Amino acid sequence: MSACQTLHLGLRQGSIHRADLEVAGAYYNTKDQVNALEELRQRLPDLETPAPAPSKRDRARRARQLTESQTRELIAGYQSGSTVYELGDQFGEQ
C-alpha cells in the first residue's frame, strides 16, 4: 500500500485529522506571497527605461587649519559671547 493510499484510508476512517496534515504551515499556500511579489514587480521601472543620471555632488573640501594666533582669537571671541555663526563668518573661508 502506498503512502497516499494509507493517508486516504486514514482520512476515511477518521484516524487522521486535517490539522495533522498542516505540515508546511504558513508557507504551504503561497498565493498571497506570489500576489505580493507580483505587486512589487509591477512597481519596478521597465528594464528598457534608461537609468537616471547620478546627481552631481559638491567636491569634498579639506578643513583648513587655523594658525596659533587665529586659534587664540577664536577662543577669546567665543568666551566674550560671540555666536558660532559670527565666528564662522570671521574665520570661515578666506
C-alpha positions in Angstrom: 0.0 0.0 0.0 1.5 3.4 -1.0 1.7 6.4 1.4 -1.1 8.2 -0.5 -3.4 5.2 -0.1 -2.5 4.9 3.6 -3.2 8.6 4.1 -6.5 8.4 2.2 -7.5 5.3 4.2 -6.7 7.1 7.4 -8.7 10.1 6.5 -11.7 8.0 5.5 -11.6 6.1 8.8 -11.2 9.3 10.9 -7.9 8.3 12.5 -6.0 11.3 10.9 -7.3 14.8 11.5 -6.9 17.6 9.0 -4.9 19.6 11.5 -2.3 16.8 11.4 -1.8 17.5 7.7 -0.7 21.2 8.1 3.0 20.3 8.0 4.1 23.3 5.9 2.2 25.9 7.8 2.2 29.5 6.5 4.4 28.5 3.5 2.1 25.8 2.2 -0.3 28.2 0.4 1.9 30.7 -1.4 -0.9 32.5 -3.3 -0.7 35.7 -1.0 3.1 35.7 -1.3 3.0 35.4 -5.1 0.5 38.2 -5.3 2.6 40.5 -3.1 5.7 39.8 -5.2 3.8 40.5 -8.4 2.7 43.9 -7.0 6.3 44.7 -6.1 7.5 43.7 -9.5 4.9 46.0 -11.2 6.3 48.9 -9.2 9.8 48.4 -10.6 10.9 50.5 -13.6 10.8 48.9 -17.0 14.1 47.3 -18.0 14.1 49.3 -21.2 14.0 52.6 -19.4 17.5 54.1 -19.1 18.7 54.6 -15.5 18.6 58.2 -14.2 21.9 60.1 -14.3 23.7 60.2 -11.0 23.3 63.5 -9.2 26.3 65.8 -9.0 27.8 66.2 -5.6 29.9 69.0 -4.3 33.6 68.1 -4.1 34.7 67.3 -0.6 36.8 70.1 0.9 39.5 69.8 3.5 39.3 71.5 6.8 41.6 74.5 7.0 43.9 74.7 10.0 43.9 77.9 11.9 47.2 79.5 12.9 48.0 79.7 16.6 47.1 83.4 16.8 43.8 82.7 15.0 43.0 80.0 17.5 43.6 82.3 20.4 41.5 85.0 18.8 38.7 82.4 18.1 38.7 81.2 21.7 38.7 84.8 23.0 35.7 85.6 20.7 33.8 82.6 21.9 34.4 83.4 25.6 33.3 87.0 25.0 29.9 85.9 23.8 30.3 85.8 20.0 28.0 83.2 18.4 29.4 80.3 16.4 27.8 81.9 13.3 29.7 85.1 13.8 32.9 83.3 14.5 32.3 81.2 11.4 31.9 84.3 9.3 35.0 85.8 10.8 37.2 82.7 10.5 35.5 80.9 7.6 36.7 80.5 4.0 39.1 83.3 3.1 
